[in-house]
Amino acid sequence: MDYIGYYDAVEILSNYIDKMNELLELLKSLKENNFENSHELQIIKEELRQYKSEVSISLKLFTLYDSNEYSQNFLLPAVSIAHGFLREVSVSKVNPNSYNNINSKLQKVKYYFQKYHNNLITIKHP
């Protein structure tokens, strides 16, 4: 893995936040339509599955290969927390009954990514 610099770390966290916002919008849209559109349901399941996979891969990469300040102090904690919450979300159980639980977990993931992103951008870049 290449060295992760300040701007790379900011970009990585920004991408996770953007993707989470998209997931939350899809989930909200699905709820507003009372989960009637099965195509939208399949899209959200696939997007959620892909997001969980990306977080899991990132966790492995940051744990095994990169040990600089930005990955250890900002990326690894954010990805670890997100991974923990996402493990509790079952993609196969996305339905009207599980909406509140899934939405709550995804909001927590977004919060922690934003928290570490904000902490990162407030430090002075060398």
N, CA and C atoms as a LAMMPS dump frame, in Angstrom:
ITEM: TIMESTEP
0
ITEM: NUMBER OF ATOMS
378
ITEM: BOX BOUNDS ff ff ff
-5.0000000000000000e+02 5.0000000000000000e+02
-5.0000000000000000e+02 5.0000000000000000e+02
-5.0000000000000000e+02 5.0000000000000000e+02
ITEM: ATOMS id mol type element x y z
1 1 1 N 0.848 -1.172 0
2 1 2 C 0 0 0
3 1 3 C 0.89 1.231 0
4 2 1 N 0.529 2.195 -0.788
5 2 2 C 1.291 3.431 -0.84
6 2 3 C 1.064 4.243 0.426
7 3 1 N 1.959 5.168 0.642
8 3 2 C 1.863 6.072 1.782
9 3 3 C 0.588 6.899 1.671
10 4 1 N -0.131 7.013 2.764
11 4 2 C -1.35 7.824 2.787
12 4 3 C -1.007 9.154 3.422
13 5 1 N -1.128 10.207 2.641
14 5 2 C -0.853 11.545 3.127
15 5 3 C -2.109 12.217 3.648
16 6 1 N -1.93 13.446 4.057
17 6 2 C -3.028 14.23 4.621
18 6 3 C -4.207 14.325 3.647
19 7 1 N -3.918 14.733 2.42
20 7 2 C -4.991 14.931 1.444
21 7 3 C -5.656 13.614 1.057
22 8 1 N -4.886 12.545 1.025
23 8 2 C -5.46 11.229 0.746
24 8 3 C -6.428 10.822 1.854
25 9 1 N -6.031 11.048 3.095
26 9 2 C -6.883 10.694 4.236
27 9 3 C -8.183 11.495 4.213
28 10 1 N -8.082 12.787 3.921
29 10 2 C -9.285 13.628 3.828
30 10 3 C -10.194 13.114 2.72
31 11 1 N -9.608 12.768 1.586
32 11 2 C -10.396 12.282 0.454
33 11 3 C -11.066 10.94 0.769
34 12 1 N -10.348 10.048 1.42
35 12 2 C -10.914 8.742 1.772
36 12 3 C -12.124 8.913 2.69
37 13 1 N -11.976 9.729 3.722
38 13 2 C -13.103 9.948 4.639
39 13 3 C -14.26 10.653 3.937
40 14 1 N -13.949 11.604 3.068
41 14 2 C -14.997 12.302 2.311
42 14 3 C -15.774 11.33 1.433
43 15 1 N -15.066 10.413 0.796
44 15 2 C -15.733 9.421 -0.055
45 15 3 C -16.664 8.526 0.751
46 16 1 N -16.218 8.11 1.931
47 16 2 C -17.089 7.284 2.769
48 16 3 C -18.329 8.06 3.208
49 17 1 N -18.164 9.323 3.523
50 17 2 C -19.308 10.15 3.925
51 17 3 C -20.272 10.324 2.76
52 18 1 N -19.749 10.614 1.579
53 18 2 C -20.601 10.791 0.399
54 18 3 C -21.386 9.52 0.076
55 19 1 N -20.708 8.39 0.118
56 19 2 C -21.387 7.126 -0.167
57 19 3 C -22.448 6.818 0.888
58 20 1 N -22.163 7.158 2.137
59 20 2 C -23.149 6.929 3.196
60 20 3 C -24.359 7.833 2.997
61 21 1 N -24.129 9.078 2.594
62 21 2 C -25.252 9.973 2.311
63 21 3 C -26.127 9.408 1.198
64 22 1 N -25.508 8.836 0.172
65 22 2 C -26.272 8.216 -0.91
66 22 3 C -27.092 7.034 -0.395
67 23 1 N -26.474 6.215 0.439
68 23 2 C -27.194 5.074 1.018
69 23 3 C -28.387 5.532 1.849
70 24 1 N -28.175 6.544 2.663
71 24 2 C -29.259 7.051 3.507
72 24 3 C -30.386 7.642 2.667
73 25 1 N -30.039 8.307 1.578
74 25 2 C -31.067 8.858 0.684
75 25 3 C -31.861 7.738 0.014
76 26 1 N -31.158 6.705 -0.436
77 26 2 C -31.848 5.562 -1.041
78 26 3 C -32.789 4.902 -0.04
79 27 1 N -32.314 4.737 1.174
80 27 2 C -33.129 4.114 2.214
81 27 3 C -34.351 4.973 2.539
82 28 1 N -34.146 6.278 2.612
83 28 2 C -35.254 7.197 2.889
84 28 3 C -36.279 7.157 1.756
85 29 1 N -35.802 7.15 0.528
86 29 2 C -36.684 7.083 -0.631
87 29 3 C -37.494 5.788 -0.623
88 30 1 N -36.836 4.721 -0.262
89 30 2 C -37.512 3.428 -0.206
90 30 3 C -38.603 3.431 0.863
91 31 1 N -38.322 4.034 2.004
92 31 2 C -39.322 4.105 3.08
93 31 3 C -40.509 4.971 2.66
94 32 1 N -40.219 6.079 1.98
95 32 2 C -41.302 6.96 1.533
96 32 3 C -42.223 6.252 0.549
97 33 1 N -41.677 5.294 -0.188
98 33 2 C -42.484 4.51 -1.126
99 33 3 C -43.009 3.227 -0.486
100 34 1 N -42.912 3.142 0.838
101 34 2 C -43.396 1.989 1.605
102 34 3 C -42.795 0.665 1.132
103 35 1 N -41.565 0.707 0.694
104 35 2 C -40.832 -0.485 0.262
105 35 3 C -41.57 -1.231 -0.84
106 36 1 N -42.346 -0.507 -1.641
107 36 2 C -43.138 -1.145 -2.687
108 36 3 C -42.324 -1.469 -3.93
109 37 1 N -41.299 -0.703 -4.206
110 37 2 C -40.516 -0.903 -5.416
111 37 3 C -39.411 -1.926 -5.156
112 38 1 N -39.59 -3.12 -5.681
113 38 2 C -38.609 -4.188 -5.429
114 38 3 C -37.272 -3.896 -6.106
115 39 1 N -37.296 -3.148 -7.206
116 39 2 C -36.043 -2.788 -7.875
117 39 3 C -35.209 -1.868 -6.982
118 40 1 N -35.851 -0.887 -6.357
119 40 2 C -35.143 0.001 -5.424
120 40 3 C -34.609 -0.777 -4.232
121 41 1 N -35.378 -1.736 -3.778
122 41 2 C -34.948 -2.562 -2.652
123 41 3 C -33.686 -3.344 -3.011
124 42 1 N -33.647 -3.892 -4.207
125 42 2 C -32.454 -4.626 -4.644
126 42 3 C -31.255 -3.696 -4.798
127 43 1 N -31.488 -2.484 -5.26
128 43 2 C -30.403 -1.509 -5.408
129 43 3 C -29.812 -1.169 -4.043
130 44 1 N -30.662 -0.889 -3.064
131 44 2 C -30.155 -0.532 -1.733
132 44 3 C -29.412 -1.709 -1.112
133 45 1 N -29.906 -2.912 -1.322
134 45 2 C -29.211 -4.082 -0.782
135 45 3 C -27.825 -4.232 -1.41
136 46 1 N -27.747 -4.054 -2.713
137 46 2 C -26.454 -4.183 -3.396
138 46 3 C -25.497 -3.066 -2.989
139 47 1 N -26 -1.839 -2.883
140 47 2 C -25.158 -0.714 -2.464
141 47 3 C -24.656 -0.911 -1.031
142 48 1 N -25.518 -1.378 -0.17
143 48 2 C -25.134 -1.627 1.22
144 48 3 C -24.102 -2.751 1.305
145 49 1 N -24.32 -3.8 0.527
146 49 2 C -23.367 -4.916 0.494
147 49 3 C -21.995 -4.426 0.025
148 50 1 N -21.986 -3.606 -1.006
149 50 2 C -20.73 -3.075 -1.543
150 50 3 C -20.044 -2.154 -0.528
151 51 1 N -20.81 -1.318 0.143
152 51 2 C -20.258 -0.405 1.141
153 51 3 C -19.63 -1.186 2.292
154 52 1 N -20.336 -2.198 2.764
155 52 2 C -19.802 -3.032 3.843
156 52 3 C -18.505 -3.707 3.413
157 53 1 N -18.47 -4.157 2.187
158 53 2 C -17.268 -4.807 1.667
159 53 3 C -16.095 -3.836 1.595
160 54 1 N -16.345 -2.623 1.121
161 54 2 C -15.288 -1.608 1.025
162 54 3 C -14.728 -1.261 2.404
163 55 1 N -15.602 -1.122 3.38
164 55 2 C -15.155 -0.809 4.739
165 55 3 C -14.326 -1.962 5.298
166 56 1 N -14.769 -3.173 5.061
167 56 2 C -14.045 -4.345 5.552
168 56 3 C -12.652 -4.452 4.924
169 57 1 N -12.567 -4.235 3.631
170 57 2 C -11.272 -4.277 2.94
171 57 3 C -10.363 -3.166 3.44
172 58 1 N -10.911 -1.977 3.61
173 58 2 C -10.113 -0.856 4.114
174 58 3 C -9.579 -1.151 5.504
175 59 1 N -10.399 -1.746 6.339
176 59 2 C -9.963 -2.095 7.691
177 59 3 C -8.76 -3.034 7.642
178 60 1 N -8.835 -4.035 6.792
179 60 2 C -7.714 -4.968 6.659
180 60 3 C -6.467 -4.261 6.149
181 61 1 N -6.63 -3.411 5.146
182 61 2 C -5.473 -2.718 4.578
183 61 3 C -4.829 -1.766 5.577
184 62 1 N -5.636 -0.993 6.279
185 62 2 C -5.082 -0.038 7.247
186 62 3 C -4.446 -0.754 8.433
187 63 1 N -4.985 -1.905 8.788
188 63 2 C -4.432 -2.662 9.906
189 63 3 C -3.103 -3.314 9.536
190 64 1 N -3.031 -3.867 8.354
191 64 2 C -1.858 -4.653 7.98
192 64 3 C -0.715 -3.852 7.373
193 65 1 N -1.031 -2.85 6.569
194 65 2 C 0.012 -2.281 5.729
195 65 3 C 0.439 -0.861 6.025
196 66 1 N -0.439 -0.025 6.454
197 66 2 C -0.076 1.384 6.571
198 66 3 C -0.07 1.802 8.032
199 67 1 N 0.998 2.43 8.459
200 67 2 C 1.087 2.794 9.878
201 67 3 C 1.532 4.232 10.075
202 68 1 N 1.124 5.116 9.188
203 68 2 C 1.486 6.516 9.4
204 68 3 C 0.439 7.208 10.264
205 69 1 N 0.72 8.444 10.59
206 69 2 C -0.133 9.208 11.508
207 69 3 C -1.58 9.288 11.038
208 70 1 N -1.791 9.566 9.775
209 70 2 C -3.153 9.777 9.281
210 70 3 C -3.958 8.479 9.264
211 71 1 N -3.336 7.403 8.859
212 71 2 C -4.088 6.152 8.831
213 71 3 C -4.33 5.617 10.239
214 72 1 N -3.381 5.747 11.129
215 72 2 C -3.524 5.208 12.481
216 72 3 C -4.392 6.07 13.394
217 73 1 N -4.34 7.382 13.233
218 73 2 C -5.071 8.278 14.133
219 73 3 C -6.439 8.704 13.622
220 74 1 N -6.679 8.565 12.327
221 74 2 C -7.948 9.039 11.772
222 74 3 C -8.685 7.964 10.974
223 75 1 N -8.001 7.346 10.03
224 75 2 C -8.677 6.381 9.167
225 75 3 C -9.007 5.078 9.889
226 76 1 N -8.027 4.501 10.542
227 76 2 C -8.251 3.213 11.203
228 76 3 C -9.337 3.285 12.281
229 77 1 N -9.335 4.289 13.162
230 77 2 C -10.428 4.345 14.152
231 77 3 C -11.807 4.516 13.504
232 78 1 N -11.901 5.387 12.503
233 78 2 C -13.192 5.619 11.848
234 78 3 C -13.686 4.362 11.15
235 79 1 N -12.798 3.707 10.425
236 79 2 C -13.178 2.497 9.696
237 79 3 C -13.498 1.356 10.665
238 80 1 N -12.772 1.267 11.76
239 80 2 C -13.035 0.215 12.758
240 80 3 C -14.418 0.372 13.379
241 81 1 N -14.755 1.587 13.755
242 81 2 C -16.072 1.846 14.345
243 81 3 C -17.171 1.566 13.322
244 82 1 N -16.972 2.048 12.099
245 82 2 C -17.958 1.819 11.04
246 82 3 C -18.139 0.324 10.791
247 83 1 N -17.039 -0.391 10.76
248 83 2 C -17.104 -1.839 10.539
249 83 3 C -17.92 -2.513 11.641
250 84 1 N -17.726 -2.089 12.87
251 84 2 C -18.488 -2.658 13.978
252 84 3 C -19.985 -2.444 13.828
253 85 1 N -20.386 -1.236 13.482
254 85 2 C -21.816 -0.957 13.299
255 85 3 C -22.371 -1.677 12.073
256 86 1 N -21.592 -1.71 10.996
257 86 2 C -22.073 -2.341 9.768
258 86 3 C -22.204 -3.856 9.908
259 87 1 N -21.428 -4.451 10.797
260 87 2 C -21.558 -5.894 11.032
261 87 3 C -22.924 -6.227 11.614
262 88 1 N -23.534 -5.263 12.283
263 88 2 C -24.846 -5.484 12.893
264 88 3 C -25.994 -5.312 11.9
265 89 1 N -25.674 -4.836 10.698
266 89 2 C -26.697 -4.614 9.678
267 89 3 C -26.684 -5.794 8.711
268 90 1 N -27.788 -6.516 8.665
269 90 2 C -27.903 -7.646 7.75
270 90 3 C -28.547 -7.174 6.452
271 91 1 N -27.82 -7.324 5.362
272 91 2 C -28.312 -6.866 4.064
273 91 3 C -29.581 -7.615 3.674
274 92 1 N -29.638 -8.879 3.979
275 92 2 C -30.8 -9.682 3.586
276 92 3 C -32.066 -9.297 4.351
277 93 1 N -31.909 -8.567 5.445
278 93 2 C -33.07 -8.204 6.259
279 93 3 C -33.496 -6.751 6.088
280 94 1 N -33.146 -6.148 4.968
281 94 2 C -33.601 -4.786 4.69
282 94 3 C -35.07 -4.883 4.292
283 95 1 N -35.94 -4.378 5.167
284 95 2 C -37.38 -4.405 4.93
285 95 3 C -38.038 -3.331 5.793
286 96 1 N -39.339 -3.125 5.64
287 96 2 C -40.003 -2.065 6.417
288 96 3 C -39.854 -2.227 7.927
289 97 1 N -39.822 -3.452 8.414
290 97 2 C -39.728 -3.678 9.857
291 97 3 C -38.356 -3.343 10.419
292 98 1 N -37.333 -3.418 9.596
293 98 2 C -35.972 -3.173 10.081
294 98 3 C -35.468 -1.773 9.736
295 99 1 N -36.326 -0.949 9.144
296 99 2 C -35.89 0.378 8.698
297 99 3 C -35.261 1.194 9.826
298 100 1 N -35.937 1.304 10.963
299 100 2 C -35.426 2.147 12.056
300 100 3 C -34.076 1.66 12.564
301 101 1 N -33.922 0.362 12.705
302 101 2 C -32.665 -0.205 13.176
303 101 3 C -31.532 0.064 12.173
304 102 1 N -31.8 -0.197 10.909
305 102 2 C -30.774 0.011 9.876
306 102 3 C -30.435 1.484 9.756
307 103 1 N -31.443 2.334 9.737
308 103 2 C -31.207 3.775 9.635
309 103 3 C -30.372 4.271 10.814
310 104 1 N -30.674 3.787 12.002
311 104 2 C -29.923 4.178 13.196
312 104 3 C -28.451 3.793 13.079
313 105 1 N -28.179 2.573 12.647
314 105 2 C -26.787 2.113 12.501
315 105 3 C -26.053 2.921 11.436
316 106 1 N -26.712 3.182 10.316
317 106 2 C -26.068 3.94 9.243
318 106 3 C -25.812 5.387 9.657
319 107 1 N -26.724 5.961 10.439
320 107 2 C -26.506 7.318 10.945
321 107 3 C -25.296 7.363 11.872
322 108 1 N -25.117 6.321 12.667
323 108 2 C -23.951 6.256 13.557
324 108 3 C -22.658 6.14 12.758
325 109 1 N -22.683 5.334 11.715
326 109 2 C -21.505 5.206 10.846
327 109 3 C -21.163 6.561 10.247
328 110 1 N -22.176 7.247 9.75
329 110 2 C -21.963 8.574 9.159
330 110 3 C -21.398 9.54 10.196
331 111 1 N -21.932 9.502 11.4
332 111 2 C -21.468 10.392 12.463
333 111 3 C -19.974 10.204 12.726
334 112 1 N -19.548 8.958 12.852
335 112 2 C -18.136 8.721 13.17
336 112 3 C -17.216 9.063 12.003
337 113 1 N -17.651 8.801 10.791
338 113 2 C -16.83 9.228 9.653
339 113 3 C -16.718 10.755 9.629
340 114 1 N -17.826 11.436 9.889
341 114 2 C -17.788 12.9 9.91
342 114 3 C -16.938 13.422 11.058
343 115 1 N -17.029 12.78 12.202
344 115 2 C -16.25 13.205 13.362
345 115 3 C -14.755 13.142 13.059
346 116 1 N -14.295 12.02 12.539
347 116 2 C -12.866 11.888 12.236
348 116 3 C -12.462 12.763 11.056
349 117 1 N -13.359 12.957 10.121
350 117 2 C -13.087 13.861 8.998
351 117 3 C -12.914 15.286 9.508
352 118 1 N -13.82 15.728 10.364
353 118 2 C -13.731 17.082 10.92
354 118 3 C -12.482 17.253 11.773
355 119 1 N -12.145 16.238 12.565
356 119 2 C -10.914 16.302 13.357
357 119 3 C -9.691 16.406 12.46
358 120 1 N -9.712 15.688 11.37
359 120 2 C -8.577 15.699 10.452
360 120 3 C -8.425 17.05 9.767
361 121 1 N -9.527 17.634 9.329
362 121 2 C -9.394 18.902 8.607
363 121 3 C -9.115 20.08 9.537
364 122 1 N -9.332 19.904 10.842
365 122 2 C -9.026 21.002 11.763
366 122 3 C -7.56 21.037 12.176
367 123 1 N -6.84 19.932 11.977
368 123 2 C -5.411 19.976 12.303
369 123 3 C -4.673 20.687 11.184
370 124 1 N -3.557 21.253 11.523
371 124 2 C -2.771 21.948 10.506
372 124 3 C -1.956 20.93 9.734
373 125 1 N -2.069 21.039 8.438
374 125 2 C -1.275 20.159 7.576
375 125 3 C 0.155 20.682 7.525
376 126 1 N 1.139 19.78 7.712
377 126 2 C 2.545 20.226 7.719
378 126 3 C 2.995 20.812 6.403
